[in-house]
Amino acid sequence: MEWTTRFYHKEPLILRSLGHSHPTSSVCGRKIESSESSAMETSLILIRSPKSSLDWASYVDSRRSTYNDRSMTSIELTPVATVINGEHDLARVDWSRQRSKIQLNEGLDDRLLGLEDYSHIIVIAWLDRTPEELRDRPRAYPAGDDRLPLQGALALRGGARPNPLAVTVCRLVAIEAGSVTVEGLDLIEGTPVLDLKPYIAFYDARPDATLPRWAEG
């Protein structure tokens, strides 16, 4: 089987203890043996894909086995921006009129090229003030209302989850040097932002999506 190989160097993202091996791998043109590859701690992410679609089934099977065997102990992410809006009330309910500035880290201005052509963006952030005990909570009532069915943490939208990520669709108001102003972002002052993406209704909106009856309002 022939393989195409590409490398991406991602300084903010470090994968630790990959725990998987390949007969040989090539890093920056240098071959490394499987024993060395297994021990490596690196920010190089190796992507392999079969050239022939006929090989896809065997490729998927081999990769599934690799992923199941590896032991990933942690992932480190570096925020790309910070929320600035003067809001500190974690209990606030209505954020629809709230304007926030997303201040990018130094040197990331050129990453915004083309974003101004979209009306809405997706903001992915880390809820860094979520208490540890809430991150460990396996189940809860939606909005704390015990009249509603008990739900698992991954079936809820709040920050009380193992990895407290926030994903919010906001209206894009303006882009200036090193900052993005949005409306409707439900994050308080100082929240670290991990990523920004354009909202594309064709891909992101699902009119046929359904909800459990209790969530229909």
Secondary structure as UniProt FT lines:
FT   STRAND          3..9
FT   TURN            11..12
FT   STRAND          14..15
FT   STRAND          24..27
FT   TURN            28..29
FT   STRAND          30..33
FT   HELIX           34..39
FT   STRAND          44..50
FT   HELIX           53..55
FT   HELIX           56..69
FT   STRAND          75..76
FT   STRAND          81..84
FT   TURN            90..91
FT   TURN            96..97
FT   STRAND          99..104
FT   TURN            106..107
FT   HELIX           109..112
FT   TURN            113..114
FT   HELIX           115..117
FT   STRAND          120..126
FT   TURN            128..129
FT   HELIX           132..135
FT   STRAND          139..140
FT   HELIX           142..144
FT   TURN            146..147
FT   STRAND          151..152
FT   HELIX           153..155
FT   STRAND          165..176
FT   TURN            177..178
FT   STRAND          179..183
FT   TURN            189..190
FT   STRAND          192..198
FT   HELIX           201..204
FT   TURN            207..208
FT   HELIX           213..215
//
